[in-house]
Amino acid sequence: MGGEERVNRQHEAGKLTARERIESLLDSGSLIELGILACSDMAGMEESTPADGIITGYGCINGRQIGIIASDFTVLASTNARIYTKKAHKLRVESSKRGLPLVWLGESGGGRVPDIQGAKGIVSLIPGDNESVFSQYSHIRTTPWVTAIMGQSTGVPTWQACASDFVVQVKGSTLAVAGARALQKAIGASYTDEEMGGWKVHAEATGIVDRVAEDEEECFAIIKEFLDYMPSHNGELPPVKKIPEGSGKDMETILDILPEKRTRGYNMYKIIKTIVDGGTIFDIKPLFGKTVITCLVRIGGRAVGCIASQPMINGGAMDTDALDKMTSFMCLCDSFNIPLLFLHDTPGFLVGKEAELKKVGAKVTNAMGALAQVTVPKISIVIRKSYGQAAANMCGPGTGPDFMAAWPTGESGFVDPVVAANIAFGSFPDEERKRLTEQMIKDTDIYPLAQEFYLHDIIDPRDTRNIIIKMLDIVGNSQTAGIGEHRLFNWPTKF
């Protein structure tokens, strides 16, 4: 690495070195390294650039082979130049070709100056043919890509994170296109690295980060858990696991979670935990777009992607961040053969001037465009509210669910009946308005949709888990054996 002094500096900052990180993540002794003797091609820099600041190779996580890249910050802050770029390009391309997940442990100071300065310097980063640069900025989802942000990360780790399927950021690290020091020199900006790219920025505001880790140890655990839900490549199904003892034991009392009053919020996570194996949820973007929950779960041993309204936040009314979040999640699940479960309890979208400025119309349309291309099995269940265009975005009638059901508590219509009554009868006398409002509420009853076969069934809530398992058995035994067509595998990973 970069010498004893720099290694000590890394440890003093509370961080592992790149090689220690690899040892912590991979199965012991499984690393096969490529390019250990590589170094800078600048004359006189050979001794000071071991491995050219980036470690690349293959290894195993829980016995499964993966491609691994780790930025070595002790070598010139893992800045990127020609040999560095060749090594990274090789692993990206070869991991996908071999059907292996790719994990990048990122911490980098950006481009290396003066190596890549000047007209010839910048184009020298192109490692091969005229299209090789695309591997850094795009990802055709044939194998899962994971990026961990583990320290100051500018330039290359940013592109890699934005192209990845799953991103973990360790608290205290930063992710940005340019560092604060460079911006101060270039445009006189006085931001800190934390203000531009700390975990709160990307987990809560941009949505680039899918999970936040307290420390590096938790980061490795999160990566392993995510990959446990993923197939190695899109030509196979995700791993099936043994069903934990006691799964579904609380189904008899699931209705107790739902308030009697139709306008009162509740925590949808409690519903999901009751249904899924072992009550275990792997949340994706839990701090972003919180009016919708997107999570990986197992039901009957199978990996399932769950998209659920969250009535605890704004009554479950979807905002633009939530629409981006669900679009991204549908792309992930469709690309890697993970069936989707939709749980409805939404009165519609959050609208108004702010929503229009955030392009709510475009976000709704994009989400519908993605849903139209989903080819993995889709199961849709109305828990309570399912109104207007939001019902369609949640895979409601007319959007091709393989199985669509509702609880007896389900309700549907153009907009929430109280809102509709205020629009239609706002000027009426109080008694008449109250009577007409109550009639509108009755008209939202879900049973007519079952009579017209827009719903396949109205189910006893206590049977929800068993019905989902049976439907997964049916669609899993189809001619496709549960392998999708992957029409969304080239949809941008970030929105």
C-alpha positions as CSV (number, residue, x, y, z in Angstrom):
1,M,0.0,0.0,0.0
2,G,1.1,3.6,0.4
3,G,3.6,3.1,3.2
4,E,3.4,2.8,7.0
5,E,2.8,6.4,7.7
6,R,-0.2,6.6,5.4
7,V,-1.6,3.3,6.7
8,N,-1.3,4.7,10.2
9,R,-3.1,7.8,9.1
10,Q,-6.0,5.7,7.7
11,H,-6.3,3.8,11.0
12,E,-6.1,7.1,13.0
13,A,-9.1,8.3,11.0
14,G,-11.0,5.2,12.2
15,K,-11.0,3.5,8.8
16,L,-9.7,0.2,7.6
17,T,-7.3,0.1,4.6
18,A,-8.5,-1.2,1.3
19,R,-6.9,-4.6,1.9
20,E,-8.4,-4.9,5.4
21,R,-11.8,-4.1,4.0
22,I,-11.5,-6.8,1.4
23,E,-10.5,-9.3,4.1
24,S,-13.5,-8.2,6.2
25,L,-16.0,-8.6,3.4
26,L,-14.8,-11.7,1.6
27,D,-14.6,-15.3,2.8
28,S,-11.2,-15.9,4.3
29,G,-8.5,-16.7,1.7
30,S,-10.8,-16.4,-1.3
31,L,-9.2,-13.3,-3.0
32,I,-7.6,-13.9,-6.4
33,E,-6.0,-10.5,-7.2
34,L,-5.4,-9.1,-10.6
35,G,-2.8,-6.4,-11.1
36,I,-0.9,-6.5,-7.8
37,L,2.3,-5.5,-9.7
38,A,0.6,-2.7,-11.6
39,C,1.8,0.9,-11.0
40,S,1.7,4.3,-12.6
41,D,3.1,4.7,-16.1
42,M,4.6,8.1,-15.2
43,A,8.4,7.9,-15.2
44,G,9.7,7.8,-11.6
45,M,6.3,7.0,-10.0
46,E,6.7,3.2,-10.0
47,E,7.7,2.9,-6.3
48,S,5.1,5.3,-5.0
49,T,2.1,3.9,-6.7
50,P,1.7,0.2,-5.7
51,A,-1.2,-1.4,-7.6
52,D,-1.8,2.2,-8.9
53,G,-4.1,2.9,-5.9
54,I,-6.8,0.3,-6.7
55,I,-7.1,-3.4,-5.8
56,T,-9.0,-5.6,-8.2
57,G,-9.8,-9.3,-8.4
58,Y,-12.3,-12.0,-7.5
59,G,-13.4,-13.6,-4.3
60,C,-16.3,-15.2,-2.5
61,I,-19.0,-14.0,-0.1
62,N,-20.7,-16.9,1.7
63,G,-19.3,-19.2,-0.9
64,R,-20.5,-17.3,-3.9
65,Q,-18.0,-15.8,-6.4
66,I,-18.0,-12.0,-6.9
67,G,-15.8,-9.4,-8.6
68,I,-14.2,-7.0,-6.1
69,I,-12.7,-3.5,-6.5
70,A,-11.3,-1.5,-3.6
71,S,-10.0,2.1,-3.7
72,D,-6.6,2.3,-1.8
73,F,-6.7,5.8,-0.3
74,T,-3.1,5.3,1.1
75,V,-1.8,5.6,-2.5
76,L,-2.2,9.2,-3.7
77,A,-5.7,9.3,-2.2
78,S,-6.7,6.5,-4.8
79,T,-6.8,9.2,-7.5
80,N,-7.5,7.7,-10.9
81,A,-5.1,7.7,-13.9
82,R,-4.5,5.3,-16.8
83,I,-3.5,2.0,-15.1
84,Y,-6.1,2.5,-12.4
85,T,-8.8,3.0,-15.1
86,K,-7.6,-0.1,-17.1
87,K,-7.9,-2.3,-14.0
88,A,-11.4,-1.0,-13.0
89,H,-12.6,-1.3,-16.6
90,K,-11.4,-4.9,-16.8
91,L,-13.3,-5.9,-13.6
92,R,-16.5,-4.2,-14.7
93,V,-16.6,-5.9,-18.1
94,E,-15.3,-9.3,-17.0
95,S,-17.6,-9.6,-14.0
96,S,-20.7,-9.0,-16.2
97,K,-19.4,-11.4,-18.8
98,R,-18.9,-14.1,-16.3
99,G,-22.2,-13.6,-14.5
100,L,-20.7,-12.4,-11.2
101,P,-21.9,-9.6,-8.9
102,L,-19.5,-6.7,-8.6
103,V,-18.7,-4.9,-5.3
104,W,-16.7,-1.6,-5.3
105,L,-15.4,-0.3,-1.9
106,G,-15.0,3.3,-2.7
107,E,-12.8,6.1,-1.3
108,S,-11.1,8.3,-3.8
109,G,-9.8,11.8,-4.3
110,G,-10.9,12.0,-8.0
111,G,-8.7,12.5,-11.1
112,R,-4.9,12.4,-10.7
113,V,-3.1,15.6,-11.7
114,P,-0.8,16.1,-13.5
115,D,-1.1,12.5,-15.0
116,I,-4.4,13.2,-16.8
117,Q,-4.0,17.0,-17.3
118,G,-4.1,18.4,-20.8
119,A,-5.8,17.4,-24.0
120,K,-3.8,14.1,-24.4
121,G,-3.9,13.4,-20.7
122,I,-7.7,13.3,-20.4
123,V,-8.3,11.1,-23.4
124,S,-5.5,8.8,-22.2
125,L,-8.0,7.6,-19.6
126,I,-9.9,5.6,-22.3
127,P,-8.5,2.1,-21.7
128,G,-9.4,0.4,-24.9
129,D,-11.7,0.8,-27.9
130,N,-13.8,3.9,-28.5
131,E,-16.8,2.7,-26.4
132,S,-14.9,1.5,-23.4
133,V,-15.6,4.7,-21.4
134,F,-19.3,3.8,-21.2
135,S,-18.6,1.0,-18.7
136,Q,-17.9,3.8,-16.1
137,Y,-21.2,5.6,-16.6
138,S,-23.8,2.9,-17.4
139,H,-24.9,-0.5,-16.3
140,I,-26.9,-3.0,-18.2
141,R,-28.3,-5.0,-15.3
142,T,-27.1,-8.5,-16.1
143,T,-25.4,-8.9,-12.7
144,P,-25.9,-6.9,-9.5
145,W,-23.5,-4.0,-8.9
146,V,-22.9,-2.8,-5.3
147,T,-21.0,0.4,-4.3
148,A,-19.9,1.2,-0.7
149,I,-18.9,4.8,0.1
150,M,-16.4,4.5,2.9
151,G,-14.5,7.8,3.0
152,Q,-14.1,10.9,0.9
153,S,-15.3,10.0,-2.6
154,T,-15.2,12.3,-5.6
155,G,-15.1,11.6,-9.3
156,V,-15.0,7.9,-10.1
157,P,-16.9,6.5,-7.0
158,T,-19.7,9.0,-7.8
159,W,-20.1,7.6,-11.3
160,Q,-19.9,4.1,-10.0
161,A,-22.5,4.8,-7.3
162,C,-24.9,6.4,-9.8
163,A,-24.6,3.3,-12.1
164,S,-24.9,0.7,-9.3
165,D,-28.0,-1.2,-8.2
166,F,-27.3,-0.8,-4.5
167,V,-25.3,1.9,-2.6
168,V,-24.3,1.9,1.0
169,Q,-22.8,5.0,2.6
170,V,-20.8,4.9,5.9
171,K,-21.5,7.8,8.2
172,G,-18.7,10.3,8.1
173,S,-17.9,9.6,4.4
174,T,-18.8,11.9,1.6
175,L,-19.9,11.4,-2.1
176,A,-19.7,14.3,-4.6
177,V,-18.6,15.1,-8.1
178,A,-16.0,17.5,-6.8
179,G,-14.5,18.1,-3.4
180,A,-14.9,21.2,-1.3
181,R,-11.2,22.2,-1.8
182,A,-11.5,22.0,-5.6
183,L,-14.7,24.1,-5.5
184,Q,-13.2,26.7,-3.3
185,K,-10.4,27.2,-5.8
186,A,-12.7,27.0,-8.9
187,I,-15.8,28.9,-8.0
188,G,-15.1,30.4,-4.6
189,A,-17.6,28.1,-2.9
190,S,-17.4,27.7,0.9
191,Y,-19.3,24.4,1.3
192,T,-17.9,21.6,3.4
193,D,-17.6,18.1,2.0
194,E,-20.3,17.0,4.4
195,E,-22.7,19.7,3.2
196,M,-22.2,18.6,-0.4
197,G,-22.2,14.9,-0.1
198,G,-22.7,13.6,3.5
199,W,-25.0,10.7,4.2
200,K,-28.0,12.9,5.0
201,V,-27.7,14.5,1.5
202,H,-27.8,11.3,-0.3
203,A,-30.1,9.1,1.9
204,E,-32.7,11.8,2.5
205,A,-32.5,14.3,-0.4
206,T,-31.0,12.8,-3.6
207,G,-31.9,9.1,-3.1
208,I,-28.6,8.0,-4.5
209,V,-27.8,6.1,-1.3
210,D,-30.0,3.0,-0.6
211,R,-28.8,2.4,3.0
212,V,-26.6,4.1,5.6
213,A,-24.2,2.2,7.8
214,E,-23.0,3.4,11.3
215,D,-19.5,2.0,10.6
216,E,-17.6,-0.2,8.2
217,E,-18.5,-3.5,10.0
218,E,-22.2,-2.7,9.5
219,C,-21.5,-1.7,5.9
220,F,-20.1,-5.2,5.1
221,A,-23.1,-6.9,6.8
222,I,-25.6,-4.8,4.7
223,I,-23.8,-5.7,1.5
224,K,-23.9,-9.4,2.4
225,E,-27.6,-9.3,3.2
226,F,-28.4,-7.4,0.0
227,L,-26.6,-10.0,-2.1
228,D,-28.4,-12.8,-0.3
229,Y,-31.6,-11.7,-2.0
230,M,-30.0,-11.4,-5.4
231,P,-29.2,-14.0,-8.1
232,S,-25.6,-13.9,-9.3
233,H,-26.9,-13.0,-12.8
234,N,-30.2,-12.4,-14.5
235,G,-30.3,-15.9,-16.0
236,E,-31.1,-17.5,-12.7
237,L,-33.6,-17.1,-9.8
238,P,-32.7,-15.5,-6.5
239,P,-31.7,-18.0,-3.8
240,V,-34.6,-19.8,-2.0
241,K,-34.1,-20.0,1.8
242,K,-35.5,-22.2,4.5
243,I,-38.7,-20.7,6.1
244,P,-37.9,-19.6,9.7
245,E,-39.9,-21.3,12.4
246,G,-42.9,-19.2,13.5
247,S,-43.3,-17.3,10.2
248,G,-46.9,-16.1,9.8
249,K,-47.8,-16.9,13.5
250,D,-49.4,-13.4,13.9
251,M,-51.6,-13.6,10.8
252,E,-54.7,-14.3,13.0
253,T,-54.4,-10.8,14.5
254,I,-53.3,-8.9,11.4
255,L,-56.5,-6.9,11.3
256,D,-55.8,-5.5,14.7
257,I,-53.1,-3.3,13.1
258,L,-55.7,-1.5,11.0
259,P,-57.5,1.4,12.8
260,E,-61.3,1.3,12.8
261,K,-61.4,4.9,11.6
262,R,-60.7,5.0,7.9
263,T,-58.9,8.3,8.1
264,R,-56.4,7.3,10.8
265,G,-52.9,6.4,9.9
266,Y,-51.0,3.3,10.9
267,N,-47.6,1.8,10.3
268,M,-47.5,-0.4,7.1
269,Y,-44.3,-2.0,8.2
270,K,-46.3,-3.8,10.9
271,I,-48.5,-5.3,8.2
272,I,-45.5,-6.4,6.1
273,K,-43.6,-7.9,9.1
274,T,-46.7,-10.0,9.9
275,I,-46.9,-11.4,6.4
276,V,-43.2,-12.1,5.6
277,D,-40.9,-14.9,6.6
278,G,-39.5,-14.4,10.1
279,G,-40.8,-10.8,10.1
280,T,-37.6,-9.8,8.3
281,I,-37.5,-6.8,6.0
282,F,-34.5,-5.5,4.0
283,D,-35.4,-1.8,3.4
284,I,-34.3,0.0,0.3
285,K,-34.1,3.8,0.5
286,P,-36.0,4.0,3.9
287,L,-35.1,7.7,4.4
288,F,-36.1,8.8,0.9
289,G,-39.6,9.1,-0.5
290,K,-41.0,7.9,2.8
291,T,-44.7,7.9,1.6
292,V,-43.9,4.6,-0.1
293,I,-42.0,1.6,1.3
294,T,-39.8,-0.4,-1.0
295,C,-38.2,-3.5,0.6
296,L,-36.9,-7.0,-0.1
297,V,-38.5,-9.7,1.9
298,R,-39.0,-13.5,1.7
299,I,-42.4,-15.1,1.6
300,G,-42.5,-18.9,1.6
301,G,-38.7,-18.9,1.3
302,R,-38.8,-16.9,-2.0
303,A,-37.3,-13.4,-2.5
304,V,-40.1,-10.9,-3.1
305,G,-39.9,-7.1,-3.8
306,C,-42.6,-5.3,-1.8
307,I,-43.9,-1.8,-2.8
308,A,-46.3,-0.6,-0.1
309,S,-48.1,2.7,0.8
310,Q,-47.1,4.2,4.1
311,P,-50.2,5.8,5.7
312,M,-48.0,7.1,8.6
313,I,-46.5,9.7,6.3
314,N,-48.9,12.2,4.6
315,G,-51.7,9.6,4.8
316,G,-49.8,7.5,2.2
317,A,-50.2,10.2,-0.5
318,M,-47.3,9.6,-2.9
319,D,-44.8,12.4,-3.6
320,T,-42.3,12.8,-6.5
321,D,-39.5,11.2,-4.4
322,A,-41.7,8.2,-3.7
323,L,-42.4,7.8,-7.4
324,D,-38.7,7.9,-8.3
325,K,-38.1,5.4,-5.5
326,M,-40.7,2.9,-6.7
327,T,-39.5,3.2,-10.4
328,S,-36.0,2.5,-9.4
329,F,-37.1,-0.5,-7.3
330,M,-39.2,-2.0,-10.1
331,C,-36.2,-1.8,-12.4
332,L,-34.1,-3.7,-9.8
333,C,-36.7,-6.4,-9.3
334,D,-37.6,-6.9,-12.9
335,S,-33.9,-7.1,-13.9
336,F,-33.1,-9.9,-11.3
337,N,-36.3,-12.1,-11.5
338,I,-37.8,-10.9,-8.2
339,P,-41.6,-11.0,-8.1
340,L,-43.4,-7.8,-6.9
341,L,-46.0,-7.5,-4.2
342,F,-48.0,-4.2,-4.1
343,L,-49.9,-3.3,-0.9
344,H,-52.3,-0.3,-1.4
345,D,-53.4,2.3,1.0
346,T,-53.0,5.6,-0.8
347,P,-55.5,8.5,-1.3
348,G,-53.5,9.6,-4.4
349,F,-50.6,11.9,-5.1
350,L,-49.3,15.0,-3.3
351,V,-50.1,17.8,-5.7
352,G,-49.8,21.6,-5.8
353,K,-47.2,24.1,-7.0
354,E,-44.2,22.5,-5.3
355,A,-45.2,19.1,-6.8
356,E,-45.5,20.6,-10.3
357,L,-42.1,22.3,-10.0
358,K,-40.7,18.8,-9.2
359,K,-42.3,17.5,-12.4
360,V,-45.0,15.3,-10.7
361,G,-46.7,14.7,-14.1
362,A,-43.5,13.4,-15.6
363,K,-42.7,11.3,-12.5
364,V,-46.2,9.6,-12.6
365,T,-45.7,8.9,-16.3
366,N,-42.2,7.5,-15.9
367,A,-43.4,5.2,-13.1
368,M,-46.3,4.0,-15.2
369,G,-43.9,3.5,-18.2
370,A,-41.7,1.3,-16.0
371,L,-44.6,-0.7,-14.6
372,A,-45.8,-1.3,-18.2
373,Q,-42.5,-3.0,-18.9
374,V,-42.3,-5.2,-15.8
375,T,-42.3,-8.9,-16.7
376,V,-41.8,-10.5,-13.3
377,P,-45.0,-11.8,-11.5
378,K,-47.1,-9.0,-9.9
379,I,-49.4,-9.5,-7.0
380,S,-51.5,-6.6,-5.9
381,I,-53.6,-6.3,-2.7
382,V,-55.8,-3.4,-1.6
383,I,-55.5,-3.0,2.2
384,R,-57.6,0.1,2.5
385,K,-57.5,3.1,0.1
386,S,-56.7,2.9,-3.6
387,Y,-57.7,6.1,-5.4
388,G,-57.3,7.6,-8.8
389,Q,-54.2,7.5,-10.9
390,A,-52.2,6.4,-7.8
391,A,-54.2,3.1,-7.8
392,A,-52.9,2.5,-11.4
393,N,-49.3,3.3,-10.3
394,M,-49.6,0.8,-7.5
395,C,-50.5,-2.0,-10.1
396,G,-54.2,-1.7,-9.8
397,P,-56.9,-2.8,-12.3
398,G,-55.9,-2.4,-15.9
399,T,-52.1,-2.6,-15.3
400,G,-51.6,-6.3,-15.6
401,P,-51.4,-7.8,-12.1
402,D,-51.2,-11.6,-12.2
403,F,-53.4,-11.7,-9.1
404,M,-55.3,-8.8,-7.6
405,A,-57.3,-9.0,-4.4
406,A,-58.6,-6.7,-1.6
407,W,-59.3,-6.9,2.0
408,P,-63.0,-6.2,2.9
409,T,-61.7,-2.9,4.2
410,G,-60.7,-1.8,0.7
411,E,-62.1,1.2,-1.0
412,S,-61.6,2.9,-4.3
413,G,-62.7,5.8,-6.5
414,F,-61.5,8.9,-8.4
415,V,-60.4,10.8,-5.3
416,D,-61.0,10.3,-1.5
417,P,-64.8,10.6,-1.0
418,V,-64.4,13.4,1.6
419,V,-62.4,15.5,-0.9
420,A,-64.8,14.7,-3.7
421,A,-67.8,15.7,-1.5
422,N,-66.2,19.0,-0.6
423,I,-65.7,19.7,-4.3
424,A,-69.1,18.7,-5.4
425,F,-71.3,19.7,-2.4
426,G,-69.2,22.4,-0.6
427,S,-71.9,25.0,-1.0
428,F,-74.8,22.7,0.2
429,P,-76.4,23.1,3.6
430,D,-74.5,21.1,6.4
431,E,-77.1,18.3,6.8
432,E,-77.4,17.7,3.1
433,R,-73.7,17.8,2.6
434,K,-73.1,15.4,5.4
435,R,-75.7,13.0,3.9
436,L,-74.2,13.2,0.4
437,T,-70.7,12.7,1.8
438,E,-71.7,9.6,3.7
439,Q,-73.2,8.3,0.4
440,M,-70.0,9.0,-1.4
441,I,-68.1,7.0,1.2
442,K,-70.4,4.1,0.7
443,D,-69.9,4.2,-3.0
444,T,-66.2,3.6,-2.6
445,D,-66.9,0.1,-1.3
446,I,-64.6,-2.4,-3.0
447,Y,-67.1,-5.2,-3.7
448,P,-68.4,-3.9,-7.1
449,L,-64.9,-4.3,-8.5
450,A,-65.0,-8.0,-7.6
451,Q,-68.4,-8.3,-9.1
452,E,-67.1,-6.9,-12.4
453,F,-64.0,-9.1,-12.1
454,Y,-61.6,-6.1,-11.9
455,L,-60.5,-7.9,-8.7
456,H,-59.9,-11.6,-8.6
457,D,-61.1,-12.0,-5.0
458,I,-61.9,-10.3,-1.7
459,I,-59.9,-12.2,0.9
460,D,-59.9,-12.7,4.6
461,P,-56.9,-10.7,5.8
462,R,-55.8,-13.6,7.9
463,D,-55.3,-15.6,4.7
464,T,-53.0,-13.0,3.0
465,R,-49.7,-14.8,3.6
466,N,-51.0,-18.2,2.5
467,I,-52.6,-16.8,-0.7
468,I,-49.4,-15.0,-1.6
469,I,-47.4,-18.2,-1.2
470,K,-49.9,-20.1,-3.4
471,M,-49.8,-17.5,-6.1
472,L,-46.0,-17.5,-6.0
473,D,-46.1,-21.2,-6.5
474,I,-48.4,-20.8,-9.5
475,V,-46.4,-18.1,-11.3
476,G,-43.1,-19.8,-10.3
477,N,-44.2,-23.0,-12.1
478,S,-45.0,-21.2,-15.3
479,Q,-43.3,-21.8,-18.7
480,T,-40.8,-19.1,-17.8
481,A,-39.9,-20.7,-14.5
482,G,-40.0,-17.2,-13.0
483,I,-37.4,-15.7,-15.2
484,G,-38.5,-12.3,-16.6
485,E,-37.7,-10.7,-19.9
486,H,-35.6,-7.9,-18.3
487,R,-37.1,-5.1,-20.3
488,L,-36.0,-2.6,-17.7
489,F,-32.4,-3.8,-17.4
490,N,-31.1,-0.7,-19.2
491,W,-33.3,1.9,-17.5
492,P,-31.1,4.4,-15.7
493,T,-30.4,3.3,-12.1
494,K,-30.8,6.8,-10.8
495,F,-33.6,9.1,-11.8
